[in-house]
């Protein structure tokens, strides 16, 4: 990745999930670092890091959940066989 200063940075600003930049913000305390994003695309785009889950107030690490459509409204329910942990 090339070095860019604010005055000469003509890269396109793009929002990107913080976990793709290597930040440990996933529900399991990990990340999903994308070397393609940070090593190739970063020469063309100026990344604006965000984490939708943390922005919504979820903790890291957090409880594992899956989406359920068993009710009229979608709800997060723990996977089969897992205990419900206090938050």
C-alpha positions, -999 to 999 in steps of 0.1 A, spaced: 0 0 0 14 34 -10 18 63 14 -7 90 10 -9 125 26 -41 144 32 -31 171 7 -24 147 -22 -49 120 -14 -72 117 -44 -85 82 -35 -122 77 -34 -136 75 1 -154 43 8 -170 28 39 -157 -6 49 -164 -30 77 -137 -27 104 -132 -64 106 -121 -64 70 -93 -40 80 -81 -65 106 -98 -49 137 -110 -75 162 -146 -64 164 -164 -96 153 -189 -114 176 -162 -140 184 -135 -114 192 -118 -121 159 -115 -103 125 -118 -111 88 -88 -92 76 -88 -89 38 -53 -85 24 -69 -77 -10 -86 -47 5 -57 -34 25 -30 -44 0 -46 -37 -34 -77 -17 -31 -63 7 -6 -42 23 -34 -75 34 -50 -98 39 -21 -96 58 12 -113 35 37 -137 49 63 -138 21 89 -171 13 106 -186 -16 125 -224 -19 122 -227 -43 151 -207 -22 175 -225 9 162 -258 -8 172 -245 -13 207 -236 -50 205 -206 -62 225 -174 -78 213 -172 -107 218 -209 -114 220 -233 -142 222 -237 -164 191 -271 -160 175 -289 -170 144 -319 -153 126 -353 -169 132 -384 -164 112 -406 -187 133 -426 -157 146 -443 -129 127 -413 -107 135 -376 -117 131 -359 -123 163 -324 -134 174 -324 -167 191 -295 -188 204 -284 -217 182 -298 -251 191 -280 -266 221 -265 -233 234 -273 -217 267 -287 -182 269 -260 -161 286 -267 -129 305 -255 -97 287 
